[in-house]
């Protein structure tokens, strides 16, 4: 399987510990963290930056089924530099809130 140079990846992380909701364990609030990484063609920083900004705009405070909130944890995408193939990369970190 070959992944194109221009690509967006999503990785879910554990996030912080759950909180009881109205004192009703095991029901409560969960806070999964997500990282979205954007990659572009080699040496195409402008496209990578544009796609990352568009993704940030689309994700910050978006309404997602099953979640109470979604918010970006930075004010702008984070530039990660070039990878070994000289592809520029940006990351967006998110925190979701879910009631379970």
C-alpha positions as CSV (number, residue, x, y, z in Angstrom):
1,X,0.0,0.0,0.0
2,X,1.3,3.4,-1.0
3,X,0.3,6.6,0.8
4,X,0.3,9.7,-1.3
5,X,2.6,12.6,-0.4
6,X,-0.4,14.8,0.4
7,X,-2.1,13.1,3.3
8,X,-3.8,13.8,6.6
9,X,-3.5,11.4,9.5
10,X,-5.5,11.1,12.7
11,X,-4.2,9.5,15.9
12,X,-6.3,9.1,19.1
13,X,-4.5,9.2,22.4
14,X,-5.8,8.3,25.9
15,X,-6.3,11.9,27.2
16,X,-6.7,12.7,30.8
17,X,-8.6,10.6,33.4
18,X,-12.4,10.4,33.3
19,X,-14.5,12.4,35.8
20,X,-17.6,11.3,37.5
21,X,-20.7,13.0,36.3
22,X,-23.1,14.1,39.0
23,X,-21.4,11.5,41.3
24,X,-22.6,8.6,39.1
25,X,-19.6,6.2,38.5
26,X,-19.0,4.5,36.2
27,X,-20.9,7.1,34.1
28,X,-19.0,10.2,33.6
29,X,-17.1,12.5,31.3
30,X,-14.1,11.3,29.2
31,X,-11.5,13.5,27.5
32,X,-9.8,11.8,24.6
33,X,-7.0,13.6,22.9
34,X,-6.6,13.5,19.1
35,X,-3.7,14.6,16.9
36,X,-4.3,15.5,13.3
37,X,-1.1,15.6,11.2
38,X,-1.1,17.2,7.7
39,X,1.6,16.4,5.2
40,X,2.2,17.8,1.7
41,X,4.4,17.2,-1.4
42,X,8.1,17.6,-0.9
43,X,9.1,21.2,-0.3
44,X,5.5,22.5,-0.7
45,X,5.2,24.4,2.6
46,X,2.5,26.7,1.4
47,X,0.0,23.9,0.6
48,X,0.8,22.1,3.9
49,X,0.2,25.3,5.8
50,X,-3.0,26.1,4.0
51,X,-4.5,22.6,4.5
52,X,-3.5,22.6,8.1
53,X,-5.2,26.0,8.7
54,X,-8.3,24.8,6.9
55,X,-8.3,21.7,9.1
56,X,-7.9,23.8,12.2
57,X,-10.8,26.0,11.2
58,X,-13.0,23.0,10.5
59,X,-12.2,21.2,13.7
60,X,-12.2,23.9,16.4
61,X,-15.6,23.8,18.1
62,X,-17.1,21.4,15.5
63,X,-20.2,19.5,16.6
64,X,-19.5,15.8,16.5
65,X,-22.1,13.1,17.1
66,X,-21.5,11.5,20.5
67,X,-19.3,14.3,21.9
68,X,-20.1,17.3,24.0
69,X,-17.3,19.4,22.6
70,X,-14.2,19.4,20.3
71,X,-11.6,22.1,20.7
72,X,-8.1,22.8,19.3
73,X,-5.5,23.1,22.0
74,X,-3.4,25.6,20.2
75,X,-4.3,28.9,18.4
76,X,-2.8,27.6,15.1
77,X,-1.3,24.4,13.6
78,X,2.1,23.5,14.8
79,X,4.9,23.3,12.2
80,X,6.8,20.0,12.7
81,X,9.4,20.6,10.1
82,X,10.4,18.3,7.2
83,X,10.4,14.6,7.4
84,X,13.0,12.3,5.7
85,X,11.3,12.7,2.4
86,X,11.4,16.5,2.7
87,X,7.6,16.7,3.1
88,X,6.5,19.6,5.3
89,X,4.3,18.6,8.2
90,X,1.9,20.3,10.6
91,X,0.0,19.0,13.6
92,X,-3.2,20.0,15.3
93,X,-4.0,18.8,18.8
94,X,-7.6,18.4,20.0
95,X,-9.4,17.5,23.1
96,X,-12.8,16.0,22.9
97,X,-15.4,15.7,25.7
98,X,-17.7,12.7,25.8
99,X,-20.4,11.8,28.3
100,X,-20.6,8.0,28.9
